[in-house]
Structures are given as C-alpha cells and as structure tokens.
Amino acid sequence: MKELLGSKGSGLAEMARLGLRVPAGFTVSTRCCERYEQSGMDFVRRELWEEVLDGVAFIEKTTKRTVFRSGCSLVAAPPLLLSVRSGAAASMPGQMDTVLNLGMNDECAQACVNAGFDARWVYDSYRRLISMFGDVVEHLPKQDFERALTKAKETNNARYDTELDAEALKLLCGEFKDIYAKHGKVFEQDAMKQLEQSVVAVLESWNTPRAVEYREINRITGLRGTAVNVQQMVFGNINDNSGAGVCFTRNPADGADETYGEYLAQSQGEDVVSGVRTPMGLKAMAESQPKAAEELESVCDALEDDFKDMLDIEFTIEDGELYILQCRVGKRTGTAGVRIATEMFAEGIISKDEALMKVNAQSLEQVLHPVFLLDAASPDYSSKIVASGLPASPGAAVGRIVFSSKEAKEYKSQGKPCILVREETSADDIGGMYAAEGILTARGGMTSHAAVVARGWGKPCVSGCGAISFKNDREIRFGTSDRTYRAGHTISINGATGEVIDAELAVAPSTIDTFLPLKTLMHWADEKRRVEIRANADTPEDAAAAIRNGAKGIGLVRTEHMFFSSTERVHAIREFIIAQDEQAQKVALEKLEKFQYEDFKGILKSAGGFPVTMRLIDPPLHEFLPSREKLREGAANEMSKYIHGKSAHDIIEIAESMREHNPMLGFRGCRLGCVKPRITRMQVHAFCRAAIDLIAEGVPVEPEIMVPLVSTVEEFHNQRDLIWDVIRDLGRENQAPPMRVQVGAMIETPRSALIAGELTRAGASFFSFGTNDLTQMTYGFSRDDSDAFVKPYKDMGILQSDPFEILDTVGVRELISIAAERARAVRPDVELGICGEHGGDPKSLVTIDALDLDYASCSPSRVLVARLAAAQAAVGGAPSKQRKRAARSHASPAA
C-alpha cells in the first residue's frame, strides 16, 4: 500500500481503519505522479481531475461542510478549506511541497466575517494561503513575503505573528497580493483552480533540486514519485484553545520509552516543523490541554501497537478536539534505533529477526558519535560557552562558521570542517546540511526541519538557540555580547547538551563498550549472519579499532598506504623508484623493510589471532612521485638532496619515462612484482618475519599473502614461487620448518574471474574480489573520472545507482559467481571474500550473501554496519545452501 499511496497516504488509511479522528480526505496515488511526468497537464485534465472532484464531494459529504462558492452564505459552520500535501513511499521530511487553507479568497473571507467567525482566524488563514500559494505554486520569492511579515510585526510592535490582530492581518493580505502584482501575477480567487494548481505543484515538487539531492544523498531509488493527499483543514489557529504539534512515540534521540514532542498554541502544523517559533514540550501542553494530551497518549499506544515501530505523529487541536494529521515510521539516531529495537523485542512486541530488520544498518556509524575530550565541568570548556539551545541531535562538532549551503559545500570540497549557522533551516539547505560537520539554528525546536534531518544523518545539531542575533548575512552575535562572529570563525557545538562553545575543542570517537543494547543487537546479528566480516586496515591503530568493532580478521592490508605515513618513508620509496642500479635499490628497500616490519607486526598483533591478509604493492610507482608540475617547480631539486648521485634533471627525466597513458591498466599490481621482484621479496620478508617474531613471543597469528591484479596463471606462478622462496629462506634462517602462510590472489580483472579454477589448481588457497577494480574493468568506467557521467546517467535513468557504491547485480555479480563456481569445483574449501568498498554497503551485502561468499572486508568504521547488514541479508534472503566448508589446511605449500 505504501508504494501506491505513499508513506503519508498509507498511514492516513491505516489510522482511518483504526477509527482515529483523522480529517476526511483522499489520496492521489504515486502512479498519477508517474503519469503526470509522462503526459503533463493533458493527463490531469482528461483523466485525473474528474476523480479529484469526486474526492472533494466525498470530503464535503463526510464533513457536512462545503468549499465556498460565489454567492454562498455561511451560518453555523466555517467553510471547507483544504490542505494539499506530498507523500512518497520513502520519508523525505520537508523536501516536497505543501499548500494549506485552500479555498479561502476575498469573498469567502468577507462571508466568514459577516457570519460571525473570528476575524483574526479568517485573515490569519488567508495570509497563510496567499504566501504559501505564492511560494509553492507561483514560485514567487519566499523572502518577499517574509519581509512583509517582519515589517508588519515591527509596525505593530509584535514579536510573533500570533500577536498581530485581525486588522493587521487583513492589511498583510493586501500587501501579499501586491507582491503578486509586483511580479506580474494575480492571486487565484477560484477555489477549484487553486486546488488544481496546488495538486500539480505538489506532483512537480518530486523533481525539485532539493528533493532530487535528498534522494541522492540517502540513496532513495526505484520510486514512482510522490502521492498527493487532499484533506479537510482543521484549524490549530482558530482560537486560544487550539494549536498544532509533532510527537514521537519514543524518544528519537536516545530511544527512551517516552512520548516525546512539541506543541505550539495558536498555530498550524507548518509552524512547528519550520521552526518559526520555538514550541513548548508535551508536559507543558498537558497543563493547558489535559483532555487532548491524555487522548494523544492513547493514540500513541494504539499506533505503536499496530505498526510495531516508533512513530512520528503530527496532530492539531481545534478548539479542544484532537485530530491526527499524519503518522509515519519515525526517523531516529542510530543509538535510538538500536535501543528501540532491542526493547521492543524485550517487551514482546517484535521477534528477534524483526528487531534486526528494524535498525537501519547504515545508521550504526552514528553510534560511534564523536565526543569532546574535555569534560564539561572543565573551566576550559565551561568558560567558553557563549550560548545554549536545544540538544537536537547528539555528538560533538567543530568547524568554521558558514551561513549558506554554497559555503558549506565549498568547505567540504576543500576538506575543511564547518558548522552551518542559520535562523532556521529549510529544505533548500539540504546540501549544506549534509556537507557541514554540524548544524546550529536560532529558531526551531526538537522536531524542526534541522533536528529531524540531522538526527537522520547522525550529525550534531543545536536548534532553537535564541541567543543568536544576525547582524547581517555574514555576522552574528550571541546574547548581549558586543562580540561579532563572522563567517570563517571556528566554534564547537555539543549536540548532546545544546551548548555553543567559542573554542576549537579536541574531539575523540565515542566508546561503544558500555552501550549494552548494541552488544545485544550485534550478538543477535552474529548468530544470524552467514557472511563473516573482516576489515581493511593499513595501520595497527586501524586494525585494533576494527577488532574492537567485531571484525573477524583483516581482509586487506594495503601495503602501499604505509609508504606515505612519514617523510622518511616517502623518501625511501622514491629512492627505490629513481634508483637505476641494484645496490641503490637494495639500500632503499632495506629502509622500507624496517618500516613495513613494524607496521606488519603491529597489525598482526592487533588482529589477535584472526586472519590478516597482506596485499603486495598494487599502484603504479609513479603515484609515489610528485606531479610533473611540482617536479619542475622545485620538488626535483629537493629530491636530489636525499637521492644520492641523481641531479634534478636526472630525476625529472626518469619520472617522465615512467608516465603512463592509462596507469590503471599499466605497470602495477603483480606486474610490478614480476618485473621488480626485489619489492615482492622485501614485503614478504618483512611480513613473515613479523609473524615469526610474534609467534616466538607467544602471540597467535594467521598470516595470508595476496597477489594483486592477476590476469594469467603464469603471473600467479611467478609471485607464488617468490613468496615460497622467501618463506623457505626464513625457515632455514630460524632452523625451523617453513611457516604456515596462505597464498591467494586478488580477482580484479574479468580474465582472473574466468580462470579462477586454473588459479586454484596453481596453488591459490583463497581469492578476494577487489570489486573496485573489477567494477572498473567490467564497465570500462574509470573510477577516478566517472563522476562526470555517472550522475547524469542516474538522472537519465541509464543507471539506477553508482556501480562503485552498490555492487552491480548483473555483470560483476556474474563474474564473481563464475569465479566461485570454478574455484570450488577444484577445491570446495577454497576461501572466497570481497575486499572492495562494497564490503561495507548494506545493499551490496545482500548480493554477497546470495553469492554464498565466506567474508566481506570493509573499513573499520563500517564493521558494525556490515555485521548488521549481513544478518539482515540472511533474514531477508533465500535459505542458505549450507555449503560444506571444510577446514582449511594451515600447512604452507612452501613446505
């Protein structure tokens, strides 16, 4: 039902079925959005409009009210006004459009006043429609209406729009219509034309830049479009006994089992979520609206019991009567998601499998929220607090102040952290919010747009910080201080406490060791999943972090990354590359081996006896050299100081001779090891010596060596023999049998996938699919240059997703399947894994599970994500083939 009616429409239908007080209405399905994109207004007028009119007649009959028509006289009840809201199958808070109070016009407003309805309510509803219709339907500048409203408040000495009286609001309606005239427009007076244009505008909002960007950021694909929900307006602005609010059936920040939300008296729903005023909590609402508050608690219980999930609910109170406008599965932080799932299982609401499926695997990255190293009680922290707001989304963020999405994106592209500071955020800020480290707003509550979006992404957010005053669009002040804070000034925000700190505080990752719900959920995940999770780690620190997060080994050690971690290492690898004689190369490699030995020893020790797969050097050697421009601008002179016997001219000449037209298909991977065997020998010697020394110290190790970019059996033979030679030499040096080391190949080329059986016969004891390169070579897309066309391809429908982000389920999957089948046909116990970036992607793990691979390796920070995603793949996938996995022999073929 959700695919057809959208999240909002299906929620409304379910609430109506449960007998809750839901405003009467109807839903234009997502199929209509699809049809509108194909046929435009022809579809609306020929097919859709007659059904819309039938829907309006249904609302009129149900409510016993009518849409105002010319000549109507109003007696006992106000006219039927309508709301038009979007609602896709996937929740996209604030990204698409809404129009409220449709049906109000000059004649209707006067008729309402003549009939004795409160004039302030009449003109408040009318000015809302004029401005919202102008923004959404006529695309007039929203700031023009905001400026006019601000001027009206200043003229009438009012802080909030609720303090404007009927006469001021009536004048404002006239000023709003003048804005239309200034832009060559006229406000539409016909109610049904208002409705038609609003329905079309909401359908078109599916493809606004902000909605498209939101779907791209959140990887929302495969949807038909948005549904459109047309409903009877209920009026939270009709008198002092009315208002609007948003609540969650459990706390979306930490998952506590408590109704959590906010309420604004004398308001409509958009006021609460837009953040134009800072609302009160539900406890305060209960004091002024006890009957409605009690009923709201009952509604929350009933809906959570029915949906079996934490829900986000919008409600309006009209003269003391509670109406439920919307319910949907609520967005939550990763921490809250884990707690809610485990507690709902403990309460008997859901099963263990349902609890696993309830948590968004991607959100587990948020559980590792950063925290400030300084204690909040420290004078260096407390004395620097300049303002406080609402703790809208937990975590610590440090960055330079920016005031626009454009600035935030620029900072992100430069690798500079920033804090986006706004009066309140809107859907147009979505790109900047995503780029920023944290978000700070002057207005808005815990359910404002900024808060909801930030929690969904796990970004720190402080909202409703009333101490902020904007001097202009580039400067702010906090409180009564005269100090000015300009764009570029560094601040820190604490999303857990709501504090703004005028300092660049040190930040550290949060510990998850004491979060018992996560331990419980991960234990369930590990019981269920069929794919083992390992990590890609290039340093002992990365390896230790991965094992702490539950990795069962290190599936990829990218040895080339070790060469960049210090000046001495960079110098050593460059000496080796530039060296033209054997002795110079030997000296350079001896330097490198010392560094590699220490790194390998640390990684093997951190792995605690789990497998560690060391990949031999993979990239082209020229990547370790400065660019052509830098060499000519002085880098060659600098290199000549530590590369003895080579002038700057010699270095430039050698570097130029190494440049390749297509380096990703050039002299790299095992090709380097075959032509320059000393580098393979050095790496294997350092790795195996580190393992031998740890064994002598009583530390368990399970070393594996992987040959990269294999395309022929002969390449693998060459490198395998070199590896075995080094292992045998080390055994003789230590007067012991050769150490047990598994030797395997990295499958990155289509040809290596096709010859996996022959490689198995050649002695490969395991294969790891390097899906980054395998995707590149299968598609013929350069992963370094594909951004130029992948996004347009997605927009055009040529690609459904970026194949470098989500594993291709056609071509690349078929190659992996062929390789697995051919390798297992030779040796059923051959170990198969994936070590590309896809190993940490939840959607890709569904494919990995279906392929019955042994393990997936991902970055240390995504281990939790991968563990849960693998379990979810097992819960939602086909039954396991129960392939018999024989215990691997740990005897080295070198013996």
N, C-alpha and C positions, 0 to 999 in steps of 0.2 A: 504493500500500500504506500510505503514511503517513497518508492521510486516514481509512483504515479501522482500522488498528492503532495509530495514534498514533506519535509520534517514537520513543518508547522501545520499543514493541512491534515496529515495523518494524526497528529496529536490532537487537533480540534475534533476530528471524527471520533477518536477513542474517548475523549472526555465527554462528548455528547452521548456516546453509548453508555458511559458510566452514570449518566444523569446529573452531571455537574452543571452549574449555571454558567453556560457559555453563550456569548452573544450570537444570535442567529446569523447564518451566513452560508456561503458556498465556496467551492474551490475550483478555479480554472487549472486544469492539470498540466503537468510538465510536458505532455505531448503537444499541448497547444503552443507552448514556447518553441518547441521544435518546429511545428507547422508555421508559426509566425516567422521564424528565421528563414524558412523556405519560400513563403508566399507573401509575407508582409501584410499590409492593410487589406488586401484582397481576401485573405483568409479571415480576418477579423470581421469584415462587413458581410461577407457571404455566408460564413458558417458559424463563427463564434458568437456574434452579437445577439442573435435571437435567443441563444441559451443563457447569455448573461441577463437579458431582460426577464427570462423565466425565473432566474435566480433571484433577481430583485423582487419580483412578485411574491416569491416564496418568503423572503425576509419580511415584506410588508404584511403578509397574511399571518406569519408567526408572531410578529411584534405588535400587530394591530396599530401600526403607525405607517405613514406614507411619506415617500420622498416628496418634498414640497414642489408643487407645480403652480404655475402662474394662476392667480385667482383663488387659491386655497385659503380657507380661514382656519386658524388654529384655535382650539378651545381648551381641551383637557390635557393633551399630551404634546410634548415637543415634536418637531418633525423627525422623520427618519433620516439621520445622517449616516454616511458610510465610511468605513476605513478600507483601504486597499493596501495589502501587504504582500511582500515576496515570501518565498519559502522553498528553497531547494531541498533535495534529498539529504545533502550533507549540510550541516550547520555552518553558516557563514555570517556570524554576527556583525551587523552594521554595514555589510558590503553591498547590499542591494537596497532598492528604494521603497519608501512607504509614503502614502498620502492619506491624511486624516481629515475628518469633518467634511467630506464631500457631500454636496447637496446644498450647502449654505450659499446664499447670494444676497444681493441688495434687498430684493423683495421679501425673501424668506426672513432675513434679519429684522426688517421692519415689522413683518407679520408676527414674529415671536415677541417683540417688544410690546406690540399692540395687544397681544393675547395675555400679557402679564408675566411672561417669563423674565427671569433676572437679566437685565440689560448687560451687566458685566459679563455674564456667561456667554451671552449671544455674541458680543463683539470680540471676546477673547477667542471663541471658537472660530469666528470669521477671519480674524487676523492670522490665526494659525494656518487656516486653509490657504489664504492668499499667498503667504510666504512659502509654504511647503509646495504648493502647486507651481509657483514661480520657479522654485529651485529645481524640482524633480521633473516637471512636465515641460515648462517653457525654457529651462536651462538659463535662467537669469542669475546674475551673480548673487550668491547667498549673502555675501558681506554687505551688499546694499541694504538688504532687509535688517541685518544685524545692526548696522549703523543707525538706521532709522529707529529701531527699538531702543538702542542705547541712548539716543538723543531724547526720546520720549521719557525714559527713566530719569535722565538728568533734568529735564524740564519740570518734571513732577516730583523731583526730589525723592525718587523711589530707588531702592537698592535692587529689588527684584521685580519681575514683570507682574507678580501677584499683587503688588501694591498699586498698580495702575487701575484707576476707576473706569467706569463704563464710558464716560465722555472721552478720556484719554485714549482708550482702546478704539473707540469709533473714529477718532481723528487719525489714529495709526492705520486703520483700514484704508482710509483715503490716501494716506502717504504711500502705503504699499502699492495701491493701484497706480499712483503717479510713477512709481518705479517701472511698472509695466510700460507706461506711456513713454517714459524716457528711452526705453529700448525698442520702441515701435510695436508694442504688444498691447492687447486689451485682455483683462481678466475675463475668463469664460463664465457667463452667467447661467447657462443652461446646465442643469444638474446632470442629465444623462450624457451630455457631451463631456462634462468634467470626468464622469466615470469612464467613458470610452478612452479618453486621452490618458487617464491615470493607469488603466489596465495596460495599455500599450507601453507606457513609460516604465512600468514595473517589469514587463517582459523584456524590454530593451536593457534594463539595468543588469541583466545577466552578463552582458558583454561589455560593461564599462571597464576602463583600465584598472580601477581598483579591485573589482570583482575578479577579473582575469588574473591579476597579480596575486591576489589572496589564494586562488586555486592553485597557481603555480607554486607558491611558497609551501602550501600544505599538501601538495601532490594530490589534489582532488581531480580525478579524471573520470571519463565514461558516463557523465550525467547528461540527461536530455536538456536540462535548463531549469528555470525556476517555475514553480507553480505560482498562482496569484490567489490570495484569499480575500474575498469581499465579505465584510461583516457589518452588522449594526454597530454604530458607535455607542459606547457607554461613556458617561462623562465624569471623569475624575476632577473636572474643573467647574462643576455646576454650582457647588456651594462649599462652605467650610466643613461639611460632614462628608466630603468626598476627597479622593486622591488616587494615586497610582503607585505601583511598586513592583519590585522584582525580588524573588526569593529562590533559594536553593534548598532542596530537602535535606541536604547535608552540607557542611562547610566545604566549599570548593578549593580552599587554600590548604587545609590540613586534613580534611576528611572526617572531622569530628561529627558525631551523630547528633546534629542540632540544626533546627531550621535557621537559615542564615539569609538575611536580605535587608532591603531598604525600602523606605516609603516616603513619598512627597505629598503633602496635603495640597489641595487645590492645584492639581496638575494632571497632565495627560502622560501616557506611558513614555513617549519620546523624551520628555523632560528628565526622567530618571536615568535612562541609558546614555543620553547625550552629555550628561554632566553639567548642564547649565546652572544647576543649583546643587548644593551638597545636601543629600537627604538624611533622614533620621533612621535609626535602626528599628527592627521589628518590635523590640521591647518598648520603645517609646511610642510606636504606633498602637500597641495594645492598650496603652493608657487612654488614648483618645478614641480608639475604635475596638473596644473589647469584644463585641459580638463578631465583627469581621475577622479579628485576629484569631479567635477560637475556631471559627469556620475554616480559616486558612490552614491551621494546623491539621484539621481533619482531612482537608483536600490533599495536603502534602502526604499524609499517611496513606490515603487511598491510592494516590497516583504512584507512589513509590512501590506499594504492594503490587499494583497492576503491571507497571513497567519493569519492575525488578532492577531498578537502577536509580542513581541520584539524578534528580530532575531540576531543570531551570524553569521557573514558572513566572509568567507576567500576569498581573492582576490589576483590576481597577475597582475602586469602591465608589459607587454612585449613590449619594445620599444614604449612606449606611449599608447599602446592599453590595455584597461581594460578587464580582464577575471574574472568571478565569479566562484570560485572553489567549494564552499560549502555554504549552508545556513541551519541553524537548529534553533529551538527554543532556545534562549539564556539562559544560567544559570544566575541567579541573586540572590542578597541577599534578605532576607525576606522583608526588608524595601522597596527595589526597586520593588519587586513583588507586594506589596500592592499598591504602588503609580501608577505603570503601569496599573494595573487592573482598579483602580478607575478612572484614567484619560482617559483610552481608552473608558470606559463607558460614561464619560462626553463628549468625542469627537464624540460619536455616532458610534464608530467602533464595539463595542460589547454590548450585553444585560447585564442586572444586573446578571442573572443566569450565563452567560458566564464569567463575571468578578469574581464571586465567585469560579467558577471552574478553573480559570486561575492561582490562587495563590496556591502554594504548602503548604498545611496546616502545614506540619512539619516545614517549614521554618519560621513560625511565632515565634518560640522560639528565632530566631535570632533578632527579633525586640526589644527584651529586651537586646540589646547589653550592655555589661559592659562598664563603663567609669571610668577614673581616678578621684578620689576625688579632687586632686589638680588641680587648674586652670593652664592652660598652661603658663600664664604670671607670675606665682609664681616663685621666684628665686630657690626654692627647686626643681622645675620641669625644668625650662629653663636652669639652670646652669649645670644640669646633662645630657643634651642632648649630645651624643657623635657622632651621625651620623644621616643622613636623607636619606630616599629612597622614593619610590613611595607608596602612600596610596592605596594599592591593595585591601584590604578588611577591613571594619571598625570594631572598637572595641578595647578594652584595654586588653592586656595580660601581665602577669607577670610570670616568671619561670626561671629555671636554664637552662643554655645553654647546648644543646646536639647537636652532629654533625651527628648522624645516626638514622635511623628508629629503629634499635635494642635498642639503648639507650632510645629513646622516649617511646617505648613500656614498657621497664623495669620501667621507672619512673612512667608511668601511672598505672602499676600494683601495685606500692608501694603507690599510692595516692599522688605523688609529681608532681606539675605542672612544665612543661618545655617548652622552646622555641626551635624549630628545626631550626638550622642555617645551610644553605647550599650555595654553589656557585650558583647553580640553582637546582631546584628540577626536578626529572624525575618521570615517572610512578612507578619506583621501590620504591619510597619514600612514597607511598600512606598510608601504615600502620602507619608510623611515623608521617605523617602529621595529621592523624586522632587522634593519641594519644596526640599530642602536644597541648598546650594552644594557641600557635600562631606560625607563620612561618616568618622567616627572610631570604632573599636571597640577594646575592651580585649582581647577574645579573638577567635580565629579566624585562619585562615591565608589564603593567596593564592587558595584555592578555596572559601572560606567564602561564605555567602549574600551578605554585604555586598559582597565582592570581585567576585563574578560579576555581580550586578545593577548595581553601579557601573560596571564595565567595559562592560556592555551599553549603558549610557546615556552613557558618556563622562564620568562625574562623578569628580572626585578622591576617592580613598579611601585611608585608612591603617587597616590592620587589625592585630590581634594586638599592640596597644600595651599590653604587660603592666605598664607603669609607672602606668597609670591605676588608682586605687582610688576606689570610690564610697563617700563618707561617708553619703549618703542619696540619695534620688531627685532632689535638686536641687543637689548639690555633689559635686565630685571633687577629688582631689589627683593630682599627678604625682610618682612616685618617693617619695623620703624627705622631700621638701619639706613643710613645715607649711602652705604657702600653699594657700588654698581657692579653687577656681574655681567660681563659681556660674552658674546659668542667666543668659544675657544678657551674659556676659563675652566679648569679641572675641578670637579666636585665628586663626591661619593654619595650614593643613596643606599639605604637599608630597607629593602622591600619587606623584611620581616617585622620591622618596628615603625616604619614610616618616617624615619629621620633623614634629613639632608645635612651632609657634613661638608664644610668648606675645607677639604683636605684631600690629598691623593693617598688614600689608605691602602695598605697592603691587603691583598685578598688571597685566600687559600681555599682549595676544594673542601667541601663539607665531607665529614665522615659518615659512612652509612652503617658502621659497625653496630650502632645502638638502635637502629630502626628495625624493630622486630617484625613488623608486618612485611617488610621487604624480604627478610630472611625466610619468612614463611612462604611467601609467593614464589621465591626463587627455588625453594626446596620442592614445591609442587611442580614448577617448570622443569627442574632437572629430572624428576620422576617421570615426566610425560614425554620429554623431547627425545627424538631419535638421532638427531644430529649433534655431535659433540662441538663445543665452542672453544676455539683457541684464539690467540691474539697475534696481531702484527706488532712487533716491538723491536726497536733498534737500540735501546739503552737498558741498562739494568733497572733504572727507575720505571721505565715503561713496562718492563716485564713484571716487576713487583706489583705495580698497580693493576695489571691485567689479572694476575693470580689472585690478588685481593678481591677483585670483582667476580671471581669464579671461573676464570679461563682454565681449561684443562691442558694447557700447554701453549707454546709459542709456535704458531703455524708459519711465521715468516719473519726472519731477521734479514732486513735489507742492509747488507754489509756496506754498501756504498754510502749510506747516510752517515756512517761512522767517520768517514773521511772529512766531513765538513764541520765537525764539532769543536775544532780548535785551530788556531793559526798554524801550530806545528804540524797538525795532520794535513792541512791543506798544502803546506809547503812540501811535505813528504810525497803526497800523491802526484803533485806537479813535477817534483824531481824525477819520479819514475817515468812519467809520461814524456818529459822532454829528453830524458837520458837516451843516448844513442849507443852506448857501449854496455856490455854485460856487467862490468864492475860497478858502474854508476847506478844501474838498475838494482843490483843486489843491495847496495848501501841504502837506497831509498826504501826498498821493500823490508829491510831489517828494521828500519824506523817504524814503518807502518805495522809490522807484525807485533811490536811491543804494545801499540795502542789497541790493535784488534784482540790480542790475547786478554788484556784487562777487561775489555768490553764483553767478550765471549764468556769469560769466567764469571763476570757479574750476572749476565743473563742466565747462564746455566744454573747458577746458584739460586737466583731468584725464582726459577721455574720449579724448584723443589721436587725434582724427580719426574716432572711431566716432560713430554717430548719437546725438544727445541729444534726447529728446522732452520738451518743456516743456508741462505741462498748465496751462491757465489756471485761476484760482482756482475751487475746487469747493464748499466747505462753506457753509452759511448764515452770514451775517455775525454773527448774534447769538452764534455759538460763540466769537467773539473777545472777547466781553464777560464780565464777572464774572456769576455766577449772581444770580438775583433776591435771594436771602438776603444774599449778600455786598455787593451794591449798597446794600441798606438798612442793613447793619451798618458802613458806612464807606467802601466802595470807591468809591461815587459821589462822596463828598467828596474823596477822593484824586484821582479823575479830573478833577474840576473845577479842580484846581490846574494841570493841563497842557493842558486843553481850554478855550481862552480863550472867554469870552462865554457859557459854559454853567454854570449852577448845578447842584448835586447833584440838585435837584428836576427840572430840565430833563433831565438825563441819565437819571434813573430813568424819566421819562415817555417819552422816546424809546426806551429799551431795552424798556419794556413794550409799546410799539406794534409792536415787531419780533418779539415772541414768536410762535411758530407752534405749532399743534396737532400737526402732523405734519411736522417740519422736514426729514426725509429726502426728502419728496416736495414740498417747498416751494420757497422763494425761494433757489435755489442753482444751481451749475453755470453753464451758458451763459445761464440766465435772468438771473443777476446781470449778466453781460456785456452782454446785450441792453438791460436797463433802466438800468444804470450803466456806460455804455461807457468812461468815463474809466479804470476799473480795467483793462479789457482793453488799452486803448491803452498804459497805463503799463507793464504786464507785457511786452507785445510789444516796446515801445521799449527797455526795459532788456535784454531777451534778445537782440534783434537787434543792438543797439549793442555789446553784449559780444562777439558773434560777429564783427562788422565790425572791432572793435579788435584781436581776436586774429589775424584774417586779415592785418591790417596788420603785425602782429608776426611773421608767418610761421608762425603756429600753425594746423594744419589743423582745420577744424570741419565738422560736418554737423548743423545745427540743424533741428529739427522742432517744430511747434506743434500741440497737440491741444486740440480744443474738447470740454469735458466735458458729459455728461448731455443730449446732443442727443435730441430726440424728433420734431422736424419739419425738413424741408428748409429752411424759412424761417429757423429759428434758426441753422442752419449758414451759410446765405447771409449773415445779418446779421453773424456773428462773422468769417466769411471775408473779407468786404468791409472790416471794420475792420482786420483783420490786414494785408491787402494795402495799405490806405491808409498804414499806419504804415511798411511796408517801402518803398513808393514815396517817402514823405517822407524817409526816411533816405537813400535813393539820391540824391535831389535835394540834400540837405544835404552829402553827400560827393561830389557831382558824379560819380556813378558809376551804372552800371546797377543796378536793384534786386537785392538779394542773393538767392541761391537758398535758399529755405526751403520745406520740405514742410509742407503744412497738412492735418491729418486730423481725424477725430472719434473720440471715445471712445464705444463702444457699451455702454451701461449699462442701457438700457430695452428691453423687448421690442419696442416700436414701432421703435426705431432699428435693431434687427436686421432687422426686416421690410422696412424701406425702405433697406437698405444699397445696393441698386442705384441708387436715385434720388440718394442722397448721393454716390455715386461720380460720377454724371453732373454733380452740382453742384460738382465740383472736389476732393472728398476724395481725397488721394493715398495715404492709409493709414488703417487702422482698428485700434484697440487695444480689446480687450474688457475692460472693467472688471468682472471676474467677481464681485467682492464685491457691488456694487450689482445686477448682472444677476441674481445668485442671489436677492438680497433681493426684487427685484421680480417675479421669476418664481414664487417660492414664496409671496410675500406674508408672508415672515418678516422681522421686524426683526432685523438682525444685532446690535443693541445689547441686545435683550431676549429673544432666542430661547433663551438658556441655561435659562430656566425650564421649557421643554418639550422641547427637543431631547434632553437626556439621558434623561428618562422615555420619550420616543418610541423612543430606541435600545433601552432596556431592554425595551420592549413589542414590539419588532420592527416598529414603524411606520416607522422609519428605520433603514437599515443603517449609515449614517455621517452625520456632521455635514456638511451641504452647503456650509458655509462653510470647511471644512477640505479636503474632497475634492470635486472638481468633479462636479456632477450629470451622470450619463451619459445621462439621458433628456431632460428638459425644457430645461435650459440648453444642453446639447450640441446639441440640435435647433435652437435659436435661433442658435447660433454657426454651425452647418452651413448653415442657410438664408441667413444674412448673407454667409457666404463665397461660397456659390454665386451669389448675386445680384450681389455686388460684382464677382466675377471674370467674370461674364457680360458686364459692361460694359467692364471693363478687366482682362485676365488678369494684368497685372503689379502690380496693387494689393497693397500690403503689409499682412499681417494678423498681429496678435500678441495676446498676453494679458498684462495687467499687474496683475491681481488677485493676492491671496496664493496662489492656486492655482498660479501660475507656478513656485513652488519646491517643490511637493508631488510626490513621485515617482509616486503613483497618478494624480494629475491629468495629469502629463506623458504618460502612456500615452494618455489621451484627446486631449491636444493634438497629439501625434504622429499619431494616427489621423485627426485633422481636417485634417492637412496644412497647419498654420499655419506662418508664417515664423519667428516667435520667441516666446519666453516671457520675461517680465521678473519678477524676484524680488528679495528683499532681498540686499544684498551678502554677508551671511554664508551664504546658501544657494546662491550661484552654483556652487560645487563640486558640491553635491548635485544641482542642476538639470542641470549638464553631464553628469554620470554617468547620472542618471535618464533623460535624453533619449536617450542612447546605448543604455541598456537597453531603452527603449521601441522603438527601431529594431531591436535584435537580436531582441526577442520579438514584434514586431508584424508586420503584413502587409507584403508588399513595397511599396516606395514607388510612388506613382502617377507619379513622375517628371514632375510638373507643370512645364512650361516656365516659368521665371521670367525674364521679360525684364528687362534692365537699366533701372532707373528713370531717368527724366529728372531732372536736378537743376536744370532751369530753373524759376524761380519763376513760377507763374501770374500773379503780380503784374506781371510784365514785359509 
